[in-house]
């Protein structure tokens, strides 16, 4: 039996990612070159950031299906602001993106908290609303690279110590969320609400407020990613990041974040995102169309949920046997 402190899911995922890299290297040895792996990480950085936001929402027994639409709307807004005010400093643009994303997350959180509407219904609705707002404010038009300032598009691409700023933002987000979930009262409240909301109430935790804050965090990260995405690819349009919410949920579930709430880790979410990132970048190498990515993500969700369900049943049987033995 493995020691209790050994993170089994993270270990399995790490081994799976390494095995996948070795398998791909047999077809294309350049795939595991350090420069290419850095590019793969940079490509996966937006997914890592969004997966961390989704993680805190799922841990509280909720789900946020509006993250990609939030990303798209925020990206369009900051792109249009940049066109109108090209001299606006990038820190101000980033602050606007985070605040706008957090505001959209707060809308989700308030509807779940105050009106007790199921999270999946709320976020399906706001997902559609956010996409509609993009069309209204842009009149269905694109904002292209030649309309954006060089500072706006250059920030996430600028290299620092050999890695683009986009990658460093993902690394910093991982560190911040790692500390938050392990060392702060908010992190402990998130786990408590997901683990047993009734018990959490008796300990003085406001379940609705905690879920609200989780949605705000998810929205803020989606807003930040909106700017980074649009600036990196130098284009903003209505359908940007369409379907990306499925990959975000898949990254969390593959990483061991339980849909039932209360179980998961920052490391698991990151490894789940990296697994999907490696798969996505490997598809062209093994001559598989990238359009299969959604099918692969959906299949990964089903497999991971089934794995989690079987693990939960096994744990339940162990608890029952222990209870029988003690009586």
C-alpha positions as CSV (number, residue, x, y, z in Angstrom):
1,X,0.0,0.0,0.0
2,X,1.3,3.5,-0.9
3,X,1.9,5.9,2.1
4,X,-1.0,8.1,2.9
5,X,1.0,11.3,2.2
6,X,1.8,10.3,-1.3
7,X,-0.4,12.2,-3.8
8,X,-1.5,9.2,-5.9
9,X,-3.4,11.1,-8.6
10,X,-0.6,13.6,-9.1
11,X,1.9,10.7,-9.3
12,X,-0.1,8.9,-11.9
13,X,-0.6,12.0,-13.9
14,X,3.1,12.9,-13.8
15,X,4.0,9.3,-15.0
16,X,1.4,9.5,-17.7
17,X,2.7,12.9,-19.0
18,X,6.3,11.5,-19.0
19,X,5.2,8.3,-20.8
20,X,3.3,10.4,-23.4
21,X,6.4,12.6,-24.0
22,X,8.6,9.6,-24.5
23,X,6.0,8.0,-26.8
24,X,5.8,11.2,-28.9
25,X,9.6,11.5,-29.0
26,X,9.8,8.1,-30.8
27,X,8.0,9.8,-33.7
28,X,9.5,13.2,-33.4
29,X,12.6,13.6,-31.1
30,X,12.5,17.4,-31.3
31,X,9.3,17.4,-29.3
32,X,11.1,16.9,-26.0
33,X,13.7,19.6,-26.8
34,X,13.8,22.2,-24.0
35,X,12.8,25.0,-26.3
36,X,9.8,23.1,-27.6
37,X,8.7,22.0,-24.1
38,X,8.9,25.7,-23.1
39,X,6.6,26.5,-26.1
40,X,4.2,23.7,-25.0
41,X,4.1,25.2,-21.5
42,X,3.4,28.7,-22.9
43,X,0.6,27.3,-25.1
44,X,-0.9,25.6,-22.0
45,X,-0.5,28.7,-19.7
46,X,-4.0,30.1,-20.4
47,X,-5.5,26.7,-19.6
48,X,-3.5,26.4,-16.3
49,X,-4.7,29.9,-15.2
50,X,-8.4,29.1,-16.0
51,X,-8.2,25.6,-14.4
52,X,-7.1,27.1,-11.1
53,X,-10.1,29.4,-11.1
54,X,-12.4,26.6,-12.1
55,X,-10.8,24.4,-9.3
56,X,-11.9,26.7,-6.5
57,X,-15.4,26.8,-7.9
58,X,-15.7,23.0,-8.3
59,X,-14.3,22.5,-4.8
60,X,-17.3,24.4,-3.4
61,X,-19.7,22.1,-5.3
62,X,-20.4,24.5,-8.1
63,X,-19.2,24.8,-11.7
64,X,-18.5,27.8,-14.0
65,X,-19.2,27.2,-17.6
66,X,-18.9,30.9,-18.5
67,X,-15.2,31.2,-18.2
68,X,-14.5,31.1,-21.9
69,X,-17.2,33.7,-22.6
70,X,-15.9,35.8,-19.8
71,X,-12.4,35.6,-21.4
72,X,-13.8,36.5,-24.8
73,X,-15.8,39.5,-23.6
74,X,-13.0,40.9,-21.5
75,X,-10.6,40.4,-24.4
76,X,-12.8,42.3,-26.7
77,X,-13.4,45.1,-24.3
78,X,-9.7,45.7,-23.6
79,X,-8.9,45.4,-27.3
80,X,-11.4,48.1,-28.1
81,X,-10.1,50.2,-25.3
82,X,-6.6,49.8,-26.7
83,X,-7.8,50.9,-30.1
84,X,-9.5,54.0,-28.7
85,X,-6.7,54.8,-26.2
86,X,-3.4,53.2,-27.5
87,X,-1.3,55.1,-25.0
88,X,-3.1,53.6,-22.0
89,X,-0.4,51.8,-19.8
90,X,-0.5,48.0,-19.8
91,X,-0.9,47.8,-16.0
92,X,-4.1,49.8,-16.3
93,X,-5.3,47.5,-19.1
94,X,-4.5,44.4,-16.9
95,X,-6.3,46.0,-13.9
96,X,-9.4,46.7,-16.1
97,X,-9.4,43.1,-17.4
98,X,-9.2,41.6,-13.9
99,X,-11.9,43.9,-12.5
100,X,-14.2,43.3,-15.4
101,X,-13.7,39.5,-15.2
102,X,-14.3,39.6,-11.4
103,X,-17.5,41.6,-12.0
104,X,-18.8,38.9,-14.3
105,X,-17.8,36.3,-11.8
106,X,-19.6,38.2,-9.1
107,X,-22.8,38.2,-11.2
108,X,-22.6,34.4,-11.3
109,X,-21.8,34.2,-7.6
110,X,-24.7,36.5,-6.6
111,X,-27.2,34.5,-8.6
112,X,-26.1,31.3,-7.0
113,X,-25.8,32.8,-3.5
114,X,-28.8,35.0,-3.2
115,X,-31.3,33.4,-5.6
116,X,-30.2,29.8,-5.1
117,X,-30.2,29.1,-8.8
118,X,-28.2,25.9,-9.7
119,X,-24.6,27.0,-10.8
120,X,-24.8,25.1,-14.1
121,X,-28.0,26.9,-15.0
122,X,-26.6,30.3,-14.0
123,X,-23.3,29.9,-15.9
124,X,-25.0,28.4,-19.0
125,X,-27.2,31.5,-19.1
126,X,-24.4,34.0,-18.5
127,X,-22.2,32.2,-21.0
128,X,-24.8,33.0,-23.7
129,X,-25.3,36.6,-22.4
130,X,-21.6,37.4,-22.4
131,X,-21.2,36.1,-26.0
132,X,-24.2,38.2,-27.0
133,X,-22.7,41.3,-25.4
134,X,-19.5,40.9,-27.4
135,X,-21.6,40.9,-30.6
136,X,-23.5,44.0,-29.5
137,X,-20.4,46.1,-28.5
138,X,-18.4,45.0,-31.6
139,X,-21.2,44.9,-34.1
140,X,-19.8,41.4,-35.0
141,X,-16.5,42.9,-36.2
142,X,-13.0,41.7,-35.4
143,X,-10.2,43.7,-33.8
144,X,-7.1,42.8,-35.7
145,X,-3.3,43.1,-35.0
146,X,-2.8,46.3,-37.1
147,X,-5.3,48.1,-34.9
148,X,-3.6,47.1,-31.6
149,X,-0.6,48.9,-30.2
150,X,2.8,47.2,-30.1
151,X,2.9,47.5,-26.3
152,X,-0.5,45.8,-26.0
153,X,0.4,42.8,-28.1
154,X,4.1,42.7,-26.9
155,X,3.6,42.3,-23.2
156,X,2.6,38.6,-23.0
157,X,5.2,37.7,-25.6
158,X,8.2,39.5,-23.9
159,X,10.8,37.1,-22.8
160,X,12.1,37.1,-19.2
161,X,14.8,34.6,-18.2
162,X,14.0,32.6,-21.4
163,X,10.3,32.3,-20.9
164,X,7.5,34.6,-22.2
165,X,5.6,36.8,-19.6
166,X,2.5,34.6,-20.3
167,X,4.3,31.6,-18.9
168,X,5.5,33.6,-15.8
169,X,2.0,34.8,-15.1
170,X,0.9,31.2,-15.1
171,X,3.7,30.2,-12.7
172,X,2.9,33.2,-10.4
173,X,-0.8,32.2,-10.4
174,X,0.1,28.7,-9.4
175,X,2.3,29.9,-6.5
176,X,-0.4,32.3,-5.3
177,X,-3.2,29.7,-5.4
178,X,-0.9,27.1,-3.8
179,X,-0.4,29.4,-0.8
180,X,-4.0,30.5,-0.7
181,X,-5.4,27.0,-0.6
182,X,-2.9,25.7,1.9
183,X,-2.3,28.7,4.2
184,X,-5.3,31.0,4.3
185,X,-8.8,30.8,5.9
186,X,-10.4,31.3,2.5
187,X,-8.6,28.2,1.2
188,X,-9.7,26.2,4.2
189,X,-13.3,27.5,3.9
190,X,-13.4,26.4,0.2
191,X,-12.4,22.8,1.1
192,X,-14.8,22.8,4.1
193,X,-17.8,24.0,2.0
194,X,-17.2,21.4,-0.6
195,X,-16.5,18.6,1.9
196,X,-19.5,19.1,4.1
197,X,-21.5,22.3,3.7
198,X,-23.8,21.5,6.7
199,X,-20.8,21.0,9.0
200,X,-19.2,24.2,7.6
201,X,-22.2,26.2,8.7
202,X,-21.7,25.0,12.3
203,X,-18.1,26.1,12.3
204,X,-19.2,29.7,11.3
205,X,-18.4,29.5,7.6
206,X,-20.9,31.3,5.3
207,X,-21.4,28.7,2.5
208,X,-23.0,31.2,0.0
209,X,-20.4,33.8,0.6
210,X,-17.6,31.3,0.1
211,X,-19.1,30.1,-3.2
212,X,-19.6,33.8,-4.3
213,X,-15.9,34.5,-3.6
214,X,-14.9,31.3,-5.6
215,X,-16.9,32.7,-8.6
216,X,-15.2,36.1,-8.2
217,X,-11.8,34.4,-8.2
218,X,-12.7,32.4,-11.3
219,X,-14.0,35.4,-13.1
220,X,-10.9,37.5,-12.2
221,X,-8.6,34.9,-13.7
222,X,-10.8,34.6,-16.8
223,X,-10.6,38.4,-17.2
224,X,-6.8,38.3,-16.9
225,X,-6.6,35.4,-19.4
226,X,-8.8,37.4,-21.7
227,X,-6.2,40.1,-22.1
228,X,-3.3,37.7,-22.3
229,X,-5.1,35.6,-24.9
230,X,-6.1,38.5,-27.2
231,X,-2.8,40.2,-26.9
232,X,-0.8,37.0,-27.6
233,X,-2.8,36.1,-30.7
234,X,-3.4,39.7,-31.7
235,X,-7.1,39.3,-32.6
236,X,-10.4,39.6,-30.8
237,X,-13.8,38.4,-32.1
238,X,-17.1,37.0,-30.9
239,X,-16.3,33.3,-31.0
240,X,-12.8,33.5,-29.5
241,X,-12.0,30.5,-27.2
242,X,-15.3,28.9,-28.2
243,X,-15.7,25.5,-26.4
244,X,-12.6,26.2,-24.2
245,X,-14.7,25.8,-21.1
246,X,-14.8,22.1,-21.8
247,X,-11.1,21.9,-21.7
248,X,-10.9,23.8,-18.5
249,X,-13.4,21.5,-16.8
250,X,-11.5,18.5,-18.3
251,X,-8.2,19.7,-16.8
252,X,-9.7,19.9,-13.3
253,X,-11.4,16.5,-13.5
254,X,-8.4,14.8,-14.9
255,X,-6.3,16.4,-12.2
256,X,-8.5,14.8,-9.5
257,X,-10.8,17.7,-8.6
258,X,-14.0,16.0,-7.5
259,X,-17.2,17.2,-9.1
260,X,-18.8,16.5,-5.8
261,X,-16.6,19.1,-4.2
262,X,-14.1,19.2,-1.4
263,X,-11.4,17.0,-2.9
264,X,-8.6,18.3,-5.1
265,X,-5.3,20.2,-5.2
266,X,-3.5,23.0,-7.1
267,X,-0.9,20.5,-8.3
268,X,-3.6,18.2,-9.7
269,X,-5.3,21.0,-11.6
270,X,-1.9,22.1,-13.1
271,X,-1.0,18.5,-14.1
272,X,-4.4,18.0,-15.6
273,X,-3.9,21.1,-17.7
274,X,-0.4,20.1,-18.7
275,X,-1.6,16.6,-19.7
276,X,-4.2,18.2,-22.1
277,X,-1.6,20.7,-23.3
278,X,0.8,17.9,-24.3
279,X,-2.0,16.0,-26.0
280,X,-3.1,19.1,-27.9
281,X,0.4,19.9,-29.1
282,X,1.2,16.2,-29.9
283,X,-1.9,15.7,-32.2
284,X,-0.2,17.2,-35.3
285,X,3.0,15.2,-34.6
286,X,1.1,11.9,-34.7
287,X,-1.0,13.0,-37.7
288,X,-4.3,13.4,-35.8
289,X,-6.5,16.4,-36.6
290,X,-6.6,19.1,-33.8
291,X,-10.4,19.1,-34.2
292,X,-10.3,15.8,-32.3
293,X,-9.2,17.9,-29.2
294,X,-12.8,18.4,-28.0
295,X,-13.6,14.7,-28.4
296,X,-10.5,13.8,-26.5
297,X,-11.3,16.3,-23.7
298,X,-14.9,15.0,-23.4
299,X,-13.6,11.4,-23.3
300,X,-11.0,12.4,-20.7
301,X,-13.8,13.9,-18.5
302,X,-15.9,10.7,-18.6
303,X,-12.9,8.5,-17.8
304,X,-11.7,10.7,-15.0
305,X,-15.2,10.9,-13.5
306,X,-15.6,7.1,-13.7
307,X,-12.2,6.7,-12.0
308,X,-13.2,9.2,-9.2
309,X,-16.5,7.4,-8.7
310,X,-14.8,4.0,-8.4
311,X,-12.3,5.4,-6.0
312,X,-15.1,7.0,-3.9
313,X,-16.9,3.6,-3.7
314,X,-13.8,1.8,-2.7
315,X,-13.2,4.4,0.0
316,X,-16.8,4.0,1.2
317,X,-16.4,0.2,1.4
318,X,-13.2,0.7,3.5
319,X,-15.0,3.0,5.9
320,X,-17.9,0.6,6.3
321,X,-15.5,-2.3,6.9
322,X,-13.7,-0.2,9.6
323,X,-17.0,0.6,11.2
324,X,-18.1,-3.0,11.2
325,X,-14.8,-4.1,12.7
326,X,-15.1,-1.6,15.5
327,X,-18.6,-2.7,16.5
